[in-house]
Amino acid sequence: MGNYLLLISFLFCSLLTLSAQGNEQTPATEHTEPANKSSTELQSNNESAIILSEQQQNQCAQYCSEAKANESYKQQVNDRQNPVSSVGYELVIPIALPPRNRWSDFLPFLGKEAREAGYLLPLPFGISLVGLTQQQPFTVSEIGLEIDGKQSEIINDFIDNSITAKNLKVSDTTYNLRFDAWILPFWNVYGLVGKTKGKAELELDVDLELPTLLLAAAGIGSGLNDKRCTSINLPFQGPAPGHCLVSAEGIPTTLNFHGTVLGYGTTIAGGYGDFFGMFDVNYTEADINIAIEKSKQTVYSTRLGWNGSIAAFQGQIWLGAMKQDIKQQLAVSTPGNKVAVLIDQHASSPWNYLIGAQWNITEEWAVIAETNLAFSDRQQFMMQLGYRF
């Protein structure tokens, strides 16, 4: 009888051992928790397996709230970050971010490695519609003449201060279509095409006597004396050989212009915690109807801001500074269109300071608004609607 009891006990223990081994070998995908177990309890079980490094503990001490000391480091970091942010963060999450598995994920280069390291990256491609309106004063650096479609250094050296342009102010509105791509996690490049329309307002004084002999030496017009003045539609003043007169005093002049804009630029950006910084430079050329040559503009800007959420707003708020290096030459025609006053100008207040915000409607769609701070001679306002993919 005792032998039978020993045999039954051996078989029972064997069955219990096999049953335990079978439970341990059950795939994780088939494992289910009791229905009444909360998600907080499940997260606590998962978080308890994380061993924090000294760097992570320091980050937690620096960034995490003491009021939430009972929460895990990872949970506090996740609470602080914004899942639809378009601004990249430094590495603060100790685990890899989940892949998006989009067709566009082949950019940026090193993007996969950055996400595996825990960096948050924006979607790589973007297309935006940008509207910019601005008004600013300009300084006239040089004035010359174009007579009968020709410029002459002899004539322009002779006129000296006989022509003055003052109170020059330019206002314009430009609409651009902008295409961009993140080549590296911190480096963006873009190109743009658009249309511009505006006006230049100034006061022009011209009081000049051009000797007919000087015009003949410059190859401007034809004939002698009064005939040379007549050939370029200017009044003659004798006696022979005489002068051709160009005169216009204190005349308010408005030049309406329009044209096309082409350009390209690049941006370097990065973040640290809830804060980010960026530096941008772009170059554009505008082919406008009142300019002898294309207007060229180089713009440098930098921005420092905060990334987070306030009530329903999720996005970025920033302060910045901008420098516009603009060089262009306007042409003011006199009656008869035979003589044009050429005005070389540059922005008299190249620097201005900015305040702006971006609202991240979704991960794909965002709206940007930016304007200048009050203490600036240049007044500007920009709106941008962007889509990322």
C-alpha positions as CSV (number, residue, x, y, z in Angstrom):
1,M,0.0,0.0,0.0
2,G,2.8,2.3,0.9
3,N,4.4,1.7,-2.5
4,Y,1.2,2.7,-4.3
5,L,1.1,5.9,-2.3
6,L,4.6,6.7,-3.2
7,L,3.9,6.1,-6.9
8,I,0.8,8.3,-6.9
9,S,2.7,11.1,-5.2
10,F,5.5,10.9,-7.8
11,L,3.0,11.1,-10.7
12,F,1.1,14.0,-9.1
13,C,4.3,16.0,-8.6
14,S,5.4,15.3,-12.2
15,L,2.1,16.6,-13.6
16,L,2.4,19.8,-11.5
17,T,6.0,20.4,-12.9
18,L,4.9,19.9,-16.5
19,S,2.0,22.2,-16.1
20,A,4.2,25.0,-14.7
21,Q,6.7,24.5,-17.5
22,G,3.9,24.8,-20.0
23,N,2.7,28.0,-18.5
24,E,6.2,29.5,-18.7
25,Q,6.5,28.6,-22.4
26,T,3.2,30.2,-23.4
27,P,3.9,33.0,-26.0
28,A,3.7,36.5,-24.7
29,T,1.0,37.4,-27.3
30,E,-1.3,34.8,-25.7
31,H,-0.8,36.2,-22.2
32,T,-3.8,38.0,-20.8
33,E,-4.1,40.0,-17.5
34,P,-7.2,39.8,-15.4
35,A,-9.9,42.2,-16.7
36,N,-10.1,44.0,-13.4
37,K,-6.4,45.0,-13.3
38,S,-5.8,48.7,-14.0
39,S,-3.5,50.1,-16.7
40,T,-1.6,51.9,-13.9
41,E,-0.8,48.6,-12.2
42,L,0.3,47.1,-15.5
43,Q,2.6,50.1,-16.2
44,S,4.1,49.8,-12.7
45,N,4.9,46.2,-13.3
46,N,6.6,47.1,-16.6
47,E,8.4,50.1,-15.2
48,S,9.8,48.2,-12.2
49,A,12.1,46.3,-14.6
50,I,13.8,49.5,-15.8
51,I,17.2,50.2,-14.1
52,L,18.0,53.9,-14.3
53,S,21.6,55.0,-15.1
54,E,23.2,57.8,-13.1
55,Q,22.6,60.2,-16.1
56,Q,18.9,59.3,-16.1
57,Q,18.6,59.8,-12.4
58,N,20.3,63.3,-12.8
59,Q,17.8,64.1,-15.6
60,C,14.9,63.0,-13.5
61,A,16.2,65.1,-10.5
62,Q,16.5,68.1,-12.9
63,Y,13.3,67.8,-14.9
64,C,10.8,65.7,-13.0
65,S,8.4,67.1,-10.5
66,E,8.9,66.2,-6.8
67,A,5.1,66.2,-6.5
68,K,5.1,63.1,-8.8
69,A,7.9,61.3,-7.0
70,N,5.8,58.1,-7.0
71,E,5.7,58.0,-10.9
72,S,8.4,56.4,-12.9
73,Y,11.0,58.5,-14.7
74,K,9.8,57.4,-18.1
75,Q,6.2,58.3,-17.3
76,Q,7.1,61.8,-16.2
77,V,9.2,62.4,-19.3
78,N,6.4,61.1,-21.5
79,D,4.0,63.5,-19.7
80,R,6.3,66.4,-20.4
81,Q,6.8,65.8,-24.1
82,N,4.4,66.5,-26.9
83,P,3.7,63.6,-29.3
84,V,2.8,65.8,-32.3
85,S,5.6,68.2,-31.9
86,S,7.5,69.2,-35.1
87,V,10.6,70.2,-33.1
88,G,13.2,67.6,-32.4
89,Y,14.2,66.9,-28.8
90,E,17.5,65.8,-27.2
91,L,17.6,62.3,-25.9
92,V,15.6,62.0,-22.7
93,I,13.5,58.9,-23.2
94,P,15.5,55.8,-22.2
95,I,13.8,53.6,-24.8
96,A,13.5,53.8,-28.6
97,L,10.6,55.7,-30.1
98,P,8.2,53.5,-32.1
99,P,8.8,53.5,-35.9
100,R,6.2,55.3,-38.0
101,N,6.6,53.0,-41.0
102,R,5.9,55.7,-43.6
103,W,7.1,55.8,-47.1
104,S,8.9,59.0,-46.4
105,D,11.0,57.6,-43.6
106,F,14.0,57.1,-45.9
107,L,14.8,60.8,-44.9
108,P,16.4,62.1,-42.9
109,F,19.6,60.2,-43.2
110,L,20.4,58.8,-39.8
111,G,16.8,59.2,-38.9
112,K,16.2,55.5,-38.0
113,E,19.3,55.6,-35.8
114,A,18.1,58.8,-34.1
115,R,14.6,57.3,-33.4
116,E,16.1,54.1,-32.1
117,A,18.1,56.3,-29.7
118,G,14.9,58.0,-28.5
119,Y,15.0,61.3,-30.5
120,L,11.7,62.8,-31.6
121,L,11.8,63.9,-35.3
122,P,9.4,65.8,-37.5
123,L,8.0,64.3,-40.7
124,P,10.8,64.7,-43.3
125,F,9.0,66.5,-46.2
126,G,7.0,69.7,-46.2
127,I,5.0,71.9,-48.5
128,S,3.9,75.4,-47.3
129,L,2.0,78.4,-48.6
130,V,3.6,81.5,-47.2
131,G,2.3,85.1,-47.2
132,L,4.5,88.0,-46.1
133,T,3.8,91.7,-46.0
134,Q,6.3,94.3,-45.0
135,Q,7.1,98.0,-45.1
136,Q,10.5,99.5,-44.5
137,P,12.6,102.6,-45.3
138,F,15.6,102.5,-47.7
139,T,18.7,104.5,-48.0
140,V,19.8,105.7,-51.4
141,S,23.5,104.8,-51.9
142,E,24.0,106.0,-55.5
143,I,22.1,107.8,-58.3
144,G,22.8,107.7,-62.0
145,L,21.1,108.3,-65.3
146,E,20.2,106.1,-68.2
147,I,19.6,108.2,-71.3
148,D,18.1,106.7,-74.4
149,G,18.6,103.2,-73.0
150,K,22.3,103.8,-72.3
151,Q,24.4,104.3,-69.2
152,S,27.6,106.4,-69.2
153,E,30.2,106.7,-66.5
154,I,31.1,110.1,-67.9
155,I,27.6,111.4,-67.4
156,N,27.1,109.8,-64.0
157,D,30.4,111.2,-62.7
158,F,29.3,114.6,-64.0
159,I,25.9,114.8,-62.4
160,D,27.4,114.5,-58.8
161,N,24.7,115.8,-56.4
162,S,22.4,117.2,-59.0
163,I,19.9,114.5,-58.4
164,T,18.6,113.6,-54.9
165,A,16.1,111.0,-53.8
166,K,14.7,111.2,-50.3
167,N,12.1,109.6,-48.0
168,L,12.3,106.4,-49.8
169,K,9.9,103.8,-48.4
170,V,9.1,100.4,-49.9
171,S,6.1,98.2,-49.0
172,D,5.3,94.9,-50.6
173,T,3.3,91.7,-50.3
174,T,4.8,88.4,-51.4
175,Y,3.2,84.9,-51.7
176,N,5.6,82.0,-51.8
177,L,5.2,78.2,-52.3
178,R,7.9,76.6,-50.2
179,F,9.2,73.0,-50.5
180,D,11.5,71.6,-47.8
181,A,13.1,68.4,-46.6
182,W,15.1,67.3,-43.5
183,I,18.3,65.9,-44.9
184,L,19.7,65.1,-41.5
185,P,17.8,65.1,-38.2
186,F,19.1,68.7,-37.5
187,W,19.5,70.0,-41.1
188,N,16.7,71.2,-43.4
189,V,16.9,72.6,-46.9
190,Y,14.2,74.3,-49.0
191,G,13.4,76.1,-52.2
192,L,10.7,78.6,-52.9
193,V,8.9,80.3,-55.8
194,G,6.4,83.1,-55.6
195,K,5.0,86.4,-56.7
196,T,5.6,89.9,-55.2
197,K,3.7,93.1,-55.6
198,G,4.2,96.5,-54.0
199,K,5.2,100.2,-54.3
200,A,8.1,102.4,-53.7
201,E,7.4,106.0,-52.5
202,L,10.0,108.7,-52.7
203,E,10.6,112.4,-53.4
204,L,12.8,113.2,-56.3
205,D,14.8,116.3,-57.1
206,V,16.6,116.7,-60.4
207,D,18.3,119.9,-61.5
208,L,20.8,119.2,-64.2
209,E,22.3,120.8,-67.2
210,L,23.9,118.3,-69.6
211,P,26.3,119.8,-72.2
212,T,25.5,118.7,-75.7
213,L,29.2,118.1,-76.2
214,L,29.2,115.7,-73.2
215,L,26.3,113.8,-74.6
216,A,28.1,113.5,-78.0
217,A,31.2,112.2,-76.2
218,A,29.1,109.6,-74.4
219,G,27.4,108.6,-77.7
220,I,23.9,109.6,-76.5
221,G,21.5,111.1,-79.0
222,S,22.3,112.5,-82.5
223,G,22.9,115.8,-84.2
224,L,24.4,119.0,-83.0
225,N,23.3,121.5,-80.4
226,D,19.5,121.7,-80.1
227,K,19.0,118.7,-82.4
228,R,20.8,116.5,-80.0
229,C,18.5,117.6,-77.2
230,T,15.5,117.1,-79.4
231,S,16.6,113.5,-80.3
232,I,16.3,112.5,-76.6
233,N,13.2,114.6,-75.9
234,L,14.9,117.2,-73.6
235,P,14.6,121.0,-73.7
236,F,17.6,122.9,-75.1
237,Q,19.3,125.9,-73.5
238,G,21.7,128.1,-75.6
239,P,23.7,129.6,-76.9
240,A,25.3,126.9,-79.0
241,P,26.6,124.3,-78.3
242,G,24.3,124.7,-75.3
243,H,22.9,122.3,-72.7
244,C,20.0,119.8,-72.5
245,L,18.0,120.4,-69.4
246,V,16.7,117.7,-67.0
247,S,14.7,119.3,-64.2
248,A,12.2,117.9,-61.6
249,E,12.0,119.3,-58.0
250,G,10.2,118.0,-54.9
251,I,7.9,115.7,-56.9
252,P,6.3,112.9,-54.8
253,T,6.9,109.8,-56.9
254,T,5.2,106.4,-56.5
255,L,6.5,103.4,-58.3
256,N,4.2,100.4,-58.5
257,F,6.0,97.2,-59.1
258,H,5.4,93.4,-59.5
259,G,7.5,90.4,-60.3
260,T,8.4,86.8,-59.7
261,V,10.6,85.5,-56.8
262,L,12.9,82.5,-56.8
263,G,15.0,81.4,-53.9
264,Y,16.5,78.7,-51.6
265,G,17.7,78.4,-48.1
266,T,18.7,76.1,-45.2
267,T,17.9,75.7,-41.5
268,I,19.9,74.2,-38.6
269,A,17.7,73.3,-35.6
270,G,17.9,71.4,-32.4
271,G,16.2,71.1,-29.0
272,Y,16.9,70.5,-25.3
273,G,14.0,69.5,-23.1
274,D,11.1,71.8,-23.8
275,F,13.2,74.4,-25.5
276,F,14.6,74.7,-29.1
277,G,16.8,76.9,-31.2
278,M,17.3,77.4,-34.9
279,F,19.3,79.4,-37.4
280,D,18.1,80.1,-41.0
281,V,19.6,81.7,-44.0
282,N,18.0,82.1,-47.4
283,Y,18.8,83.9,-50.7
284,T,16.1,85.2,-53.2
285,E,16.1,87.0,-56.4
286,A,13.1,89.1,-57.5
287,D,12.6,90.0,-61.2
288,I,10.5,93.2,-60.9
289,N,9.3,95.4,-63.7
290,I,10.9,98.7,-62.4
291,A,14.4,97.4,-61.8
292,I,17.2,97.3,-64.3
293,E,18.6,94.2,-62.7
294,K,17.1,91.5,-60.4
295,S,16.6,92.6,-56.8
296,K,18.8,90.4,-54.6
297,Q,18.1,89.6,-51.0
298,T,19.8,87.5,-48.3
299,V,18.0,87.0,-45.0
300,Y,19.6,85.7,-41.8
301,S,17.4,84.8,-38.8
302,T,17.6,83.1,-35.5
303,R,14.9,81.9,-33.1
304,L,14.8,80.6,-29.5
305,G,11.6,79.2,-28.2
306,W,9.5,76.9,-26.0
307,N,7.6,73.8,-27.2
308,G,4.6,72.7,-25.2
309,S,0.8,73.0,-24.8
310,I,-1.4,75.6,-23.3
311,A,-5.1,74.5,-23.1
312,A,-6.1,73.6,-26.6
313,F,-2.9,75.1,-28.1
314,Q,0.0,72.6,-28.8
315,G,3.0,74.0,-30.6
316,Q,5.9,76.4,-30.2
317,I,6.3,80.1,-29.1
318,W,9.5,81.9,-29.9
319,L,11.5,85.2,-30.0
320,G,14.0,85.9,-32.7
321,A,16.0,88.4,-34.7
322,M,16.3,88.9,-38.5
323,K,18.7,90.7,-40.8
324,Q,17.7,91.5,-44.3
325,D,20.5,92.3,-46.7
326,I,18.7,93.9,-49.7
327,K,20.3,95.5,-52.8
328,Q,18.3,96.7,-55.7
329,Q,18.2,99.4,-58.4
330,L,15.0,101.2,-59.3
331,A,14.5,103.1,-62.5
332,V,12.3,106.3,-62.5
333,S,11.5,107.4,-66.0
334,T,11.0,111.1,-66.9
335,P,8.4,112.3,-69.4
336,G,9.1,110.8,-72.9
337,N,10.8,107.7,-71.4
338,K,14.1,108.7,-72.9
339,V,15.8,109.5,-69.5
340,A,15.6,107.2,-66.5
341,V,16.9,108.0,-63.0
342,L,18.7,104.9,-61.6
343,I,18.5,104.6,-57.8
344,D,20.8,102.2,-56.0
345,Q,19.3,101.4,-52.6
346,H,19.7,99.2,-49.5
347,A,17.6,98.7,-46.4
348,S,18.4,101.4,-43.9
349,S,17.3,99.2,-40.9
350,P,18.4,95.7,-41.8
351,W,17.7,94.3,-38.3
352,N,14.4,93.7,-36.7
353,Y,13.2,91.5,-33.8
354,L,10.5,88.8,-34.1
355,I,7.8,87.1,-32.0
356,G,6.0,84.1,-33.4
357,A,4.1,80.9,-32.8
358,Q,3.3,77.7,-34.5
359,W,0.1,75.7,-33.8
360,N,0.4,72.0,-34.5
361,I,-3.1,71.1,-35.6
362,T,-2.0,67.5,-36.3
363,E,1.4,65.8,-36.9
364,E,0.9,66.8,-40.6
365,W,-0.8,70.2,-40.5
366,A,0.5,73.4,-38.8
367,V,-0.1,77.1,-38.9
368,I,2.6,79.7,-38.3
369,A,2.2,83.4,-37.5
370,E,5.1,85.8,-37.0
371,T,5.5,89.6,-36.7
372,N,8.1,92.1,-35.6
373,L,8.4,93.6,-32.1
374,A,7.4,97.2,-31.8
375,F,10.9,98.8,-31.6
376,S,11.8,98.3,-35.3
377,D,11.7,100.5,-38.4
378,R,10.6,97.5,-40.5
379,Q,7.0,96.4,-40.1
380,Q,6.2,92.9,-41.2
381,F,3.7,90.1,-40.7
382,M,4.0,86.5,-42.0
383,M,1.4,83.7,-42.1
384,Q,2.2,80.1,-43.2
385,L,0.1,77.0,-43.7
386,G,2.2,73.9,-43.8
387,Y,1.7,70.2,-44.5
388,R,4.3,67.6,-43.7
389,F,4.5,64.0,-45.0
